Amino acid sequence: MNESDGTRYLRIALLMVGLIFIIGIYPLTIIWPSGWAWHIGHSDYLQMILGIYATLGIFLVMASRNPLAHLSLIWFTVWSSVVHGGIMAAQSLANSEHMGHLWGDVLALFLVAAVLAILTPRGLAAKPA
């Protein structure tokens, strides 16, 4: 895989993750609340986190146009997903009523982090041509 192929796959991944963050998370909280929503009924927390992820999604979609110019945003997404997923995993293991999150949002955040980390170039490959 040459650099242009790698950048192309990264662009696709950023676009897909961005769109999921913008329009996909809220429906998942309705369809599968035990894997995606941490509270039953109205939740101020859920509204806040959806707003944050929708905003991040918009910036990821914009970054998909030129990923090498947005490496700090991509790495923020990777590491914040690992931290957020790790905290939620610990909370799920500590509180059995939240075990469904290990197969829902926790797994999704680790998957987002892994895909973006694998596809994001490092070192000299990360320098724009």
N, CA and C atoms as an extended XYZ file, in Angstrom:
387
Properties=species:S:1:pos:R:3:atomname:S:1:resname:S:1:resid:I:1 pbc="F F F"
N         0.862       -1.179        0.000 N   MET     1
C         0.000        0.000        0.000 CA  MET     1
C         0.900        1.231        0.000 C   MET     1
N         0.761        2.062       -1.013 N   ASN     2
C         1.579        3.275       -1.048 CA  ASN     2
C         0.898        4.392       -0.265 C   ASN     2
N         1.606        5.509       -0.155 N   GLU     3
C         1.101        6.615        0.677 CA  GLU     3
C        -0.257        7.120        0.213 C   GLU     3
N        -0.479        7.199       -1.094 N   SER     4
C        -1.771        7.694       -1.568 CA  SER     4
C        -2.903        6.732       -1.212 C   SER     4
N        -2.625        5.414       -1.254 N   ASP     5
C        -3.643        4.442       -0.826 CA  ASP     5
C        -3.935        4.596        0.661 C   ASP     5
N        -2.883        4.752        1.462 N   GLY     6
C        -3.065        4.920        2.905 CA  GLY     6
C        -3.865        6.167        3.236 C   GLY     6
N        -3.555        7.244        2.544 N   THR     7
C        -4.298        8.487        2.765 CA  THR     7
C        -5.750        8.325        2.326 C   THR     7
N        -5.963        7.602        1.233 N   ARG     8
C        -7.327        7.383        0.749 CA  ARG     8
C        -8.139        6.600        1.785 C   ARG     8
N        -7.562        5.548        2.352 N   TYR     9
C        -8.265        4.760        3.371 CA  TYR     9
C        -8.502        5.582        4.635 C   TYR     9
N        -7.535        6.414        4.993 N   LEU    10
C        -7.716        7.291        6.157 CA  LEU    10
C        -8.841        8.279        5.892 C   LEU    10
N        -8.899        8.838        4.694 N   ARG    11
C        -9.989        9.767        4.351 CA  ARG    11
C       -11.350        9.091        4.496 C   ARG    11
N       -11.455        7.866        3.998 N   ILE    12
C       -12.717        7.124        4.087 CA  ILE    12
C       -13.077        6.867        5.548 C   ILE    12
N       -12.089        6.446        6.334 N   ALA    13
C       -12.333        6.164        7.755 CA  ALA    13
C       -12.768        7.433        8.494 C   ALA    13
N       -12.098        8.547        8.233 N   LEU    14
C       -12.473        9.802        8.884 CA  LEU    14
C       -13.889       10.217        8.510 C   LEU    14
N       -14.234       10.069        7.247 N   LEU    15
C       -15.575       10.421        6.796 CA  LEU    15
C       -16.621        9.528        7.468 C   LEU    15
N       -16.358        8.215        7.508 N   MET    16
C       -17.315        7.288        8.114 CA  MET    16
C       -17.470        7.537        9.614 C   MET    16
N       -16.357        7.679       10.319 N   VAL    17
C       -16.414        7.938       11.764 CA  VAL    17
C       -17.113        9.266       12.020 C   VAL    17
N       -16.766       10.277       11.245 N   GLY    18
C       -17.396       11.583       11.411 CA  GLY    18
C       -18.903       11.521       11.233 C   GLY    18
N       -19.356       10.849       10.189 N   LEU    19
C       -20.799       10.744        9.948 CA  LEU    19
C       -21.495        9.937       11.036 C   LEU    19
N       -20.854        8.880       11.505 N   ILE    20
C       -21.436        8.106       12.609 CA  ILE    20
C       -21.543        8.967       13.860 C   ILE    20
N       -20.509        9.747       14.148 N   PHE    21
C       -20.556       10.634       15.309 CA  PHE    21
C       -21.662       11.688       15.159 C   PHE    21
N       -21.894       12.161       13.936 N   ILE    22
C       -22.891       13.205       13.712 CA  ILE    22
C       -24.311       12.644       13.783 C   ILE    22
N       -24.559       11.550       13.060 N   ILE    23
C       -25.948       11.081       12.936 CA  ILE    23
C       -26.207        9.676       13.467 C   ILE    23
N       -25.170        8.941       13.842 N   GLY    24
C       -25.374        7.541       14.191 CA  GLY    24
C       -25.504        7.211       15.654 C   GLY    24
N       -24.926        8.013       16.529 N   ILE    25
C       -24.919        7.648       17.943 CA  ILE    25
C       -26.303        7.775       18.563 C   ILE    25
N       -27.004        8.856       18.293 N   TYR    26
C       -28.323        9.048       18.906 CA  TYR    26
C       -29.281        7.898       18.589 C   TYR    26
N       -29.410        7.483       17.318 N   PRO    27
C       -30.295        6.343       17.056 CA  PRO    27
C       -29.895        5.075       17.815 C   PRO    27
N       -28.598        4.865       18.002 N   LEU    28
C       -28.158        3.691       18.761 CA  LEU    28
C       -28.607        3.753       20.219 C   LEU    28
N       -28.694        4.963       20.781 N   THR    29
C       -29.160        5.082       22.174 CA  THR    29
C       -30.635        4.732       22.291 C   THR    29
N       -31.370        4.865       21.197 N   ILE    30
C       -32.794        4.521       21.177 CA  ILE    30
C       -32.969        3.023       20.909 C   ILE    30
N       -32.243        2.516       19.907 N   ILE    31
C       -32.376        1.114       19.490 CA  ILE    31
C       -31.792        0.156       20.528 C   ILE    31
N       -30.650        0.488       21.099 N   TRP    32
C       -29.939       -0.394       22.030 CA  TRP    32
C       -29.472        0.409       23.240 C   TRP    32
N       -30.393        0.846       24.091 N   PRO    33
C       -30.016        1.707       25.217 CA  PRO    33
C       -29.051        1.050       26.200 C   PRO    33
N       -29.132       -0.263       26.401 N   SER    34
C       -28.228       -0.901       27.368 CA  SER    34
C       -26.791       -0.943       26.876 C   SER    34
N       -26.567       -0.693       25.589 N   GLY    35
C       -25.212       -0.659       25.048 CA  GLY    35
C       -24.725        0.729       24.703 C   GLY    35
N       -25.634        1.731       24.758 N   TRP    36
C       -25.252        3.055       24.293 CA  TRP    36
C       -25.714        4.198       25.181 C   TRP    36
N       -26.731        4.024       26.000 N   ALA    37
C       -27.216        5.102       26.870 CA  ALA    37
C       -26.985        4.697       28.319 C   ALA    37
N       -26.393        5.577       29.098 N   TRP    38
C       -26.029        5.245       30.472 CA  TRP    38
C       -27.131        5.569       31.466 C   TRP    38
N       -28.220        6.154       30.994 N   HIS    39
C       -29.324        6.505       31.883 CA  HIS    39
C       -30.638        6.154       31.213 C   HIS    39
N       -31.633        5.850       32.004 N   ILE    40
C       -32.973        5.587       31.487 CA  ILE    40
C       -33.764        6.885       31.546 C   ILE    40
N       -34.525        7.157       30.487 N   GLY    41
C       -35.306        8.392       30.449 CA  GLY    41
C       -34.449        9.575       30.048 C   GLY    41
N       -34.928       10.775       30.381 N   HIS    42
C       -34.204       12.000       30.037 CA  HIS    42
C       -32.843       12.034       30.732 C   HIS    42
N       -31.835       12.463       29.987 N   SER    43
C       -30.486       12.550       30.548 CA  SER    43
C       -29.781       13.785       30.015 C   SER    43
N       -29.461       14.700       30.918 N   ASP    44
C       -28.664       15.863       30.516 CA  ASP    44
C       -27.291       15.416       30.028 C   ASP    44
N       -26.741       14.397       30.661 N   TYR    45
C       -25.432       13.864       30.253 CA  TYR    45
C       -25.463       13.422       28.798 C   TYR    45
N       -26.496       12.658       28.415 N   LEU    46
C       -26.586       12.154       27.049 CA  LEU    46
C       -26.640       13.305       26.048 C   LEU    46
N       -27.403       14.337       26.341 N   GLN    47
C       -27.464       15.492       25.444 CA  GLN    47
C       -26.094       16.143       25.294 C   GLN    47
N       -25.360       16.261       26.391 N   MET    48
C       -24.032       16.886       26.342 CA  MET    48
C       -23.063       16.041       25.527 C   MET    48
N       -23.027       14.734       25.776 N   ILE    49
C       -22.063       13.881       25.083 CA  ILE    49
C       -22.401       13.782       23.596 C   ILE    49
N       -23.699       13.761       23.260 N   LEU    50
C       -24.091       13.749       21.851 CA  LEU    50
C       -23.650       15.037       21.157 C   LEU    50
N       -23.765       16.165       21.852 N   GLY    51
C       -23.310       17.435       21.290 CA  GLY    51
C       -21.811       17.451       21.051 C   GLY    51
N       -21.067       16.924       21.995 N   ILE    52
C       -19.609       16.877       21.855 CA  ILE    52
C       -19.210       15.978       20.683 C   ILE    52
N       -19.811       14.783       20.610 N   TYR    53
C       -19.449       13.862       19.535 CA  TYR    53
C       -19.926       14.349       18.175 C   TYR    53
N       -21.074       15.004       18.100 N   ALA    54
C       -21.528       15.568       16.824 CA  ALA    54
C       -20.554       16.652       16.352 C   ALA    54
N       -20.088       17.480       17.276 N   THR    55
C       -19.114       18.518       16.932 CA  THR    55
C       -17.811       17.895       16.446 C   THR    55
N       -17.313       16.899       17.170 N   LEU    56
C       -16.099       16.193       16.741 CA  LEU    56
C       -16.324       15.571       15.369 C   LEU    56
N       -17.500       15.013       15.148 N   GLY    57
C       -17.814       14.407       13.858 CA  GLY    57
C       -17.725       15.396       12.714 C   GLY    57
N       -18.232       16.592       12.922 N   ILE    58
C       -18.163       17.627       11.887 CA  ILE    58
C       -16.705       17.924       11.548 C   ILE    58
N       -15.863       18.043       12.553 N   PHE    59
C       -14.452       18.325       12.302 CA  PHE    59
C       -13.732       17.146       11.661 C   PHE    59
N       -14.132       15.923       11.975 N   LEU    60
C       -13.535       14.759       11.314 CA  LEU    60
C       -13.920       14.700        9.839 C   LEU    60
N       -15.165       15.047        9.527 N   VAL    61
C       -15.584       15.103        8.127 CA  VAL    61
C       -14.755       16.150        7.388 C   VAL    61
N       -14.562       17.309        7.994 N   MET    62
C       -13.734       18.342        7.357 CA  MET    62
C       -12.285       17.868        7.211 C   MET    62
N       -11.762       17.154        8.203 N   ALA    63
C       -10.389       16.648        8.151 CA  ALA    63
C       -10.222       15.580        7.080 C   ALA    63
N       -11.310       14.915        6.722 N   SER    64
C       -11.212       13.852        5.709 CA  SER    64
C       -10.782       14.393        4.348 C   SER    64
N       -10.941       15.664        4.121 N   ARG    65
C       -10.532       16.266        2.847 CA  ARG    65
C        -9.009       16.326        2.710 C   ARG    65
N        -8.330       16.542        3.838 N   ASN    66
C        -6.865       16.635        3.826 CA  ASN    66
C        -6.337       16.144        5.176 C   ASN    66
N        -6.306       14.833        5.369 N   PRO    67
C        -5.956       14.293        6.693 CA  PRO    67
C        -4.586       14.711        7.214 C   PRO    67
N        -3.612       14.842        6.336 N   LEU    68
C        -2.264       15.173        6.799 CA  LEU    68
C        -2.182       16.567        7.394 C   LEU    68
N        -3.135       17.419        7.077 N   ALA    69
C        -3.163       18.764        7.652 CA  ALA    69
C        -3.896       18.784        8.998 C   ALA    69
N        -4.425       17.638        9.414 N   HIS    70
C        -5.233       17.579       10.634 CA  HIS    70
C        -4.802       16.434       11.554 C   HIS    70
N        -3.513       16.165       11.579 N   LEU    71
C        -3.026       15.033       12.368 CA  LEU    71
C        -3.300       15.184       13.856 C   LEU    71
N        -3.212       16.390       14.386 N   SER    72
C        -3.461       16.568       15.822 CA  SER    72
C        -4.918       16.244       16.158 C   SER    72
N        -5.853       16.597       15.297 N   LEU    73
C        -7.256       16.251       15.513 CA  LEU    73
C        -7.453       14.736       15.454 C   LEU    73
N        -6.793       14.089       14.505 N   ILE    74
C        -6.916       12.635       14.385 CA  ILE    74
C        -6.362       11.958       15.633 C   ILE    74
N        -5.188       12.395       16.097 N   TRP    75
C        -4.602       11.780       17.294 CA  TRP    75
C        -5.393       12.122       18.547 C   TRP    75
N        -6.004       13.297       18.593 N   PHE    76
C        -6.913       13.602       19.708 CA  PHE    76
C        -8.066       12.607       19.707 C   PHE    76
N        -8.625       12.333       18.542 N   THR    77
C        -9.733       11.380       18.446 CA  THR    77
C        -9.290        9.994       18.895 C   THR    77
N        -8.100        9.575       18.472 N   VAL    78
C        -7.586        8.258       18.877 CA  VAL    78
C        -7.447        8.186       20.392 C   VAL    78
N        -6.707        9.114       20.972 N   TRP    79
C        -6.398        9.014       22.408 CA  TRP    79
C        -7.592        9.337       23.296 C   TRP    79
N        -8.445       10.259       22.889 N   SER    80
C        -9.630       10.522       23.699 CA  SER    80
C       -10.590        9.341       23.642 C   SER    80
N       -10.625        8.631       22.528 N   SER    81
C       -11.455        7.423       22.427 CA  SER    81
C       -10.928        6.321       23.335 C   SER    81
N        -9.605        6.162       23.405 N   VAL    82
C        -9.010        5.169       24.299 CA  VAL    82
C        -9.307        5.509       25.758 C   VAL    82
N        -9.133        6.775       26.124 N   VAL    83
C        -9.384        7.198       27.508 CA  VAL    83
C       -10.865        7.055       27.854 C   VAL    83
N       -11.741        7.564       26.993 N   HIS    84
C       -13.185        7.484       27.238 CA  HIS    84
C       -13.627        6.024       27.315 C   HIS    84
N       -13.182        5.211       26.377 N   GLY    85
C       -13.530        3.792       26.383 CA  GLY    85
C       -12.982        3.069       27.595 C   GLY    85
N       -11.771        3.409       28.009 N   GLY    86
C       -11.177        2.779       29.191 CA  GLY    86
C       -11.938        3.099       30.464 C   GLY    86
N       -12.322        4.342       30.613 N   ILE    87
C       -13.105        4.746       31.788 CA  ILE    87
C       -14.448        4.030       31.792 C   ILE    87
N       -15.110        4.003       30.633 N   MET    88
C       -16.405        3.328       30.561 CA  MET    88
C       -16.269        1.828       30.793 C   MET    88
N       -15.181        1.225       30.323 N   ALA    89
C       -14.967       -0.205       30.550 CA  ALA    89
C       -14.829       -0.485       32.046 C   ALA    89
N       -14.055        0.331       32.739 N   ALA    90
C       -13.894        0.152       34.185 CA  ALA    90
C       -15.226        0.328       34.899 C   ALA    90
N       -16.002        1.326       34.491 N   GLN    91
C       -17.309        1.555       35.116 CA  GLN    91
C       -18.267        0.406       34.824 C   GLN    91
N       -18.203       -0.155       33.625 N   SER    92
C       -19.058       -1.285       33.270 CA  SER    92
C       -18.707       -2.519       34.100 C   SER    92
N       -17.423       -2.756       34.275 N   LEU    93
C       -16.989       -3.912       35.061 CA  LEU    93
C       -17.318       -3.744       36.541 C   LEU    93
N       -17.303       -2.516       37.019 N   ALA    94
C       -17.590       -2.250       38.429 CA  ALA    94
C       -19.088       -2.265       38.729 C   ALA    94
N       -19.913       -2.049       37.727 N   ASN    95
C       -21.356       -1.957       37.925 CA  ASN    95
C       -22.036       -2.862       36.905 C   ASN    95
N       -22.492       -4.020       37.333 N   SER    96
C       -22.999       -5.040       36.418 CA  SER    96
C       -24.175       -4.576       35.557 C   SER    96
N       -24.909       -3.579       35.985 N   GLU    97
C       -26.033       -3.104       35.162 CA  GLU    97
C       -25.571       -2.428       33.879 C   GLU    97
N       -24.274       -2.108       33.796 N   HIS    98
C       -23.731       -1.454       32.603 CA  HIS    98
C       -22.873       -2.381       31.745 C   HIS    98
N       -22.954       -3.687       31.961 N   MET    99
C       -22.121       -4.634       31.215 CA  MET    99
C       -22.384       -4.590       29.707 C   MET    99
N       -23.595       -4.230       29.295 N   GLY   100
C       -23.907       -4.145       27.866 CA  GLY   100
C       -23.040       -3.143       27.132 C   GLY   100
N       -22.504       -2.171       27.848 N   HIS   101
C       -21.658       -1.149       27.215 CA  HIS   101
C       -20.338       -1.720       26.724 C   HIS   101
N       -19.898       -2.820       27.329 N   LEU   102
C       -18.653       -3.431       26.858 CA  LEU   102
C       -18.780       -3.878       25.403 C   LEU   102
N       -19.992       -4.242       24.979 N   TRP   103
C       -20.235       -4.690       23.603 CA  TRP   103
C       -20.819       -3.571       22.746 C   TRP   103
N       -21.093       -2.423       23.328 N   GLY   104
C       -21.663       -1.288       22.601 CA  GLY   104
C       -20.654       -0.177       22.441 C   GLY   104
N       -20.835        0.886       23.202 N   ASP   105
C       -20.014        2.084       23.012 CA  ASP   105
C       -18.549        1.897       23.390 C   ASP   105
N       -18.248        1.037       24.364 N   VAL   106
C       -16.839        0.808       24.734 CA  VAL   106
C       -16.097        0.171       23.567 C   VAL   106
N       -16.656       -0.909       23.038 N   LEU   107
C       -16.035       -1.587       21.903 CA  LEU   107
C       -15.929       -0.657       20.701 C   LEU   107
N       -16.966        0.145       20.453 N   ALA   108
C       -16.954        1.074       19.316 CA  ALA   108
C       -15.837        2.105       19.452 C   ALA   108
N       -15.646        2.642       20.652 N   LEU   109
C       -14.580        3.633       20.845 CA  LEU   109
C       -13.199        3.024       20.644 C   LEU   109
N       -12.998        1.804       21.139 N   PHE   110
C       -11.707        1.139       20.925 CA  PHE   110
C       -11.492        0.827       19.439 C   PHE   110
N       -12.563        0.477       18.738 N   LEU   111
C       -12.458        0.210       17.305 CA  LEU   111
C       -12.105        1.481       16.535 C   LEU   111
N       -12.765        2.592       16.858 N   VAL   112
C       -12.450        3.881       16.224 CA  VAL   112
C       -10.980        4.221       16.457 C   VAL   112
N       -10.520        4.082       17.701 N   ALA   113
C        -9.127        4.398       18.028 CA  ALA   113
C        -8.164        3.512       17.239 C   ALA   113
N        -8.442        2.228       17.175 N   ALA   114
C        -7.552        1.299       16.478 CA  ALA   114
C        -7.493        1.588       14.981 C   ALA   114
N        -8.654        1.770       14.351 N   VAL   115
C        -8.687        2.016       12.907 CA  VAL   115
C        -7.942        3.303       12.562 C   VAL   115
N        -8.241        4.377       13.277 N   LEU   116
C        -7.575        5.645       12.972 CA  LEU   116
C        -6.076        5.572       13.269 C   LEU   116
N        -5.687        4.913       14.356 N   ALA   117
C        -4.259        4.801       14.680 CA  ALA   117
C        -3.511        3.989       13.632 C   ALA   117
N        -4.110        2.925       13.154 N   ILE   118
C        -3.465        2.080       12.146 CA  ILE   118
C        -3.327        2.825       10.819 C   ILE   118
N        -4.342        3.587       10.444 N   LEU   119
C        -4.344        4.255        9.143 CA  LEU   119
C        -3.601        5.586        9.122 C   LEU   119
N        -3.337        6.173       10.277 N   THR   120
C        -2.683        7.486       10.307 CA  THR   120
C        -1.180        7.331       10.158 C   THR   120
N        -0.605        7.985        9.155 N   PRO   121
C         0.836        7.871        8.937 CA  PRO   121
C         1.633        8.541       10.050 C   PRO   121
N         2.833        8.053       10.228 N   ARG   122
C         3.741        8.580       11.255 CA  ARG   122
C         5.069        8.950       10.613 C   ARG   122
N         5.837        9.746       11.300 N   GLY   123
C         7.181       10.087       10.845 CA  GLY   123
C         7.189       10.785        9.500 C   GLY   123
N         8.106       10.374        8.631 N   LEU   124
C         8.236       11.032        7.330 CA  LEU   124
C         7.004       10.826        6.460 C   LEU   124
N         6.305        9.714        6.647 N   ALA   125
C         5.093        9.466        5.867 CA  ALA   125
C         3.993       10.459        6.187 C   ALA   125
N         4.067       11.089        7.356 N   ALA   126
C         3.043       12.041        7.774 CA  ALA   126
C         3.288       13.444        7.210 C   ALA   126
N         4.419       13.655        6.593 N   LYS   127
C         4.722       14.978        6.035 CA  LYS   127
C         4.033       15.126        4.688 C   LYS   127
N         3.305       16.233        4.486 N   PRO   128
C         2.631       16.462        3.194 CA  PRO   128
C         3.640       16.498        2.049 C   PRO   128
N         3.222       15.971        0.906 N   ALA   129
C         4.118       15.924       -0.265 CA  ALA   129
C         4.323       17.287       -0.860 C   ALA   129
